[in-house]
Amino acid sequence: MATYKFDKGPTATWAQTFFDAPRQHYLTHPSARFRTEFGPVYYRGRLNSSVKVLIVGQDRSTDEILAQRNLVGSAGQRVQRLLNRLGLTKSYVMFNTFLFGIKVQMDSTMNAAAVEPAIMNYRNSLFDKTAAASTLQAIISFGNGADLAITNWAARPAGVPWFQLHHP
């Protein structure tokens, strides 16, 4: 039997979930504030029952867009050091508030976009699918956009501690 040092990637059901993302909504968004040139960035981490910590970032930077993985740049390295100190090397999954990076920063326009039904419902479906498959022990959000995402997650599991941290 083969053992894998790294995650094998999404299963067919996760791949279908990613395929069903509201990409067109982002591409035609009236704010024109999404960086859509290189495509969406879906996640980083595990998409299986081993997930203990759900991590939510605000949006992706150039590093994440080029690597097609969440939190891999300098902020991601800080997050990885935090996880390593907590003893977590593979029992986490990272999503972001948006599938695409944003132009400028979170402001009232982007706060409103974060709770638009197409964006919020899809993001919540990712959170719901993670929570259904795992026994979450903590939720960590980085930044105001991520806090907004967790605040608007209707099915957030009761009793799971939520740590709201500054964006690294």
C-alpha positions in Angstrom: 0.0 0.0 0.0 1.4 3.4 -1.0 1.9 6.1 1.6 1.8 9.7 0.7 3.8 12.4 2.4 1.7 15.1 0.8 -2.1 15.3 0.2 -3.2 13.5 -2.9 -5.5 16.4 -3.9 -9.2 16.6 -4.0 -11.5 13.6 -4.3 -14.0 13.5 -7.1 -16.7 15.0 -4.9 -14.5 17.8 -3.8 -13.4 18.3 -7.4 -17.0 18.6 -8.4 -17.6 21.1 -5.6 -14.7 23.2 -7.0 -16.0 22.9 -10.5 -19.4 24.2 -9.3 -17.9 27.4 -7.9 -19.6 30.6 -9.0 -16.6 31.7 -11.1 -18.8 33.6 -13.6 -20.2 35.7 -10.7 -16.6 36.8 -9.9 -15.7 37.4 -13.6 -18.7 39.7 -14.2 -18.9 41.3 -10.7 -20.0 44.9 -11.0 -17.3 46.1 -8.7 -14.5 44.9 -11.1 -12.4 44.4 -7.9 -11.5 40.7 -8.4 -8.1 39.6 -9.8 -9.4 37.0 -12.2 -6.5 36.8 -14.7 -4.9 33.6 -13.2 -8.0 31.8 -12.0 -9.4 30.9 -8.6 -7.5 29.5 -5.7 -9.6 27.0 -3.8 -7.7 25.7 -0.8 -4.6 24.4 0.9 -4.4 21.5 3.3 -6.5 18.4 3.7 -9.9 17.7 2.4 -10.6 14.6 4.4 -11.7 13.5 7.9 -8.3 14.4 9.4 -9.1 18.1 9.6 -9.0 19.5 13.1 -8.6 23.2 12.3 -10.5 25.3 9.7 -8.4 28.3 8.7 -9.9 31.2 6.8 -7.9 34.0 5.2 -9.1 37.2 3.8 -7.9 37.0 0.1 -5.0 35.8 -1.8 -1.8 37.7 -2.7 0.4 37.3 -5.8 2.2 34.3 -4.2 -1.0 32.4 -3.7 -2.3 33.3 -7.2 0.9 32.0 -8.8 1.1 28.9 -6.6 -2.6 28.2 -6.8 -2.6 27.4 -3.0 -3.8 29.5 -0.1 -1.4 31.1 2.4 1.9 30.2 0.8 3.6 33.6 0.8 5.2 35.4 3.7 1.8 35.5 5.6 1.4 31.8 4.9 4.8 31.0 6.3 3.9 32.8 9.5 0.7 30.8 9.6 2.6 27.5 9.0 5.0 28.4 11.9 2.0 28.9 14.1 0.5 25.6 13.1 3.8 23.8 13.6 4.1 25.2 17.1 0.6 23.8 17.8 1.8 20.5 16.5 -0.4 20.6 13.3 1.4 19.5 10.2 -1.5 18.2 8.1 -4.7 18.3 10.1 -6.0 21.6 8.7 -7.6 23.1 5.7 -7.3 26.7 4.6 -9.9 28.6 2.6 -10.3 32.3 1.9 -13.2 34.7 2.0 -13.1 35.0 -1.8 -12.0 32.5 -4.5 -10.1 35.3 -6.3 -7.7 38.0 -4.9 -9.1 41.5 -4.6 -7.9 44.8 -5.8 -7.1 47.3 -3.1 -8.2 46.2 0.4 -11.4 45.1 2.3 -13.7 48.1 2.4 -17.5 48.5 2.4 -17.7 47.4 -1.3 -15.8 44.1 -0.6 -17.7 43.6 2.7 -20.9 43.7 0.8 -19.5 41.4 -1.9 -18.5 38.9 0.8 -22.1 38.4 1.8 -23.7 38.3 -1.6 -25.6 35.0 -1.9 -23.5 33.5 -4.7 -20.2 34.1 -2.9 -21.4 33.5 0.7 -23.5 30.3 -0.1 -20.6 28.7 -2.0 -18.1 29.6 0.7 -20.4 28.2 3.3 -20.8 25.0 1.3 -17.0 24.5 1.6 -17.2 25.1 5.3 -20.2 22.8 5.7 -18.6 20.0 3.7 -15.4 20.3 5.9 -17.4 20.3 9.1 -19.5 17.3 8.0 -16.5 15.2 7.2 -14.3 16.1 10.2 -14.4 16.8 13.9 -13.3 20.4 14.0 -11.5 21.4 17.1 -10.9 25.1 16.2 -11.6 27.8 13.7 -9.0 30.5 13.0 -9.7 33.6 10.9 -7.1 36.1 9.7 -8.4 39.6 9.0 -11.7 41.4 8.8 -12.8 39.7 5.6 -12.2 36.2 7.2 -14.1 37.3 10.3 -17.0 38.4 8.1 -17.0 35.0 6.4 -17.1 33.1 9.7 -19.7 35.5 11.2 -22.0 34.7 8.2 -21.5 30.9 8.3 -25.0 29.9 9.4 -24.1 26.3 10.2 -20.9 27.0 12.2 -20.6 24.2 14.7 -21.6 25.2 18.2 -18.9 24.7 20.8 -16.0 24.9 18.4 -13.7 27.7 19.5 -13.1 30.5 17.0 -9.9 32.5 17.2 -10.0 35.9 15.4 -6.4 36.9 14.6 -4.8 39.8 12.8 -3.8 39.1 9.2 -0.2 37.9 9.4 
